[in-house]
Amino acid sequence: MNLWSISAEYPHNEPIALYPNLSITQVGAEGTYVFNGSQFSGKAAFEQSEKQLISAGSFIIGGGVYLYKMGLDSNMSIAANRAVRNLQLGFNVGYAYSWVIGNYWLLSGMAKMGVNGGNEQHFSGAGNVKIYPTAFARGSATYQKATWAVSFLMLINDKSVYAFQDKFNVTSINFQLAYVKHLDRIFRKKSHVPA
């Protein structure tokens, strides 16, 4: 996977610099509270473990903690090409909606925006807290029967990392095609009716 960067100081007709050996690792945990959880089902929208019966939406609020590690490319002329480690705490708000179409189709979407705060002491200076804007979008199209479902999911995640007085925007786009088979009938205890 090739990752690239372009500075805002350059005109739009300047070539984009490619950094094929730039690597980014993100590890984190995030939680989201759904205000209208009695009508909007996140499990139906993105896990296919429930079935949404009527169209519904909800405001959402969440937060998380993230650890980034960036391995810089040898073509980048900053700070002797040392690896960057960045720990961030974040907060976000947004809206989610599921649209039920007929008996089997479900279209769902979620969008969140927020900010993360973090300090990279080794490169930014102790006590120098940076604010990182974030954006997150998720969508799915699901065809669901009684015991199985097929779903196409899309995830767009945009975050920023500051290092060496430079700002790096990290945008990832993921696509997933999933098939879910419900096995609860196999493991359900059979009731014996006396003759």
ABEGO torsion letter per residue (X at the ends): XBBBBBBAABBAABBBBBBAABBBBBBBBBBBBBABAAABBAAAAAAGABBBABBBBBBBBBBBBBBBBBBBBAABBBGGGBBBBBBBBBBBBBBBBBBBBEAABBBBBBBBBBBBBBBBAAAAEBGBBBBBBBBBBBBBBBBBBAABBBBBBBBBBBBBBBBGGBBBBBBBBBBBBBBBBBAAAAABBBBBBBX
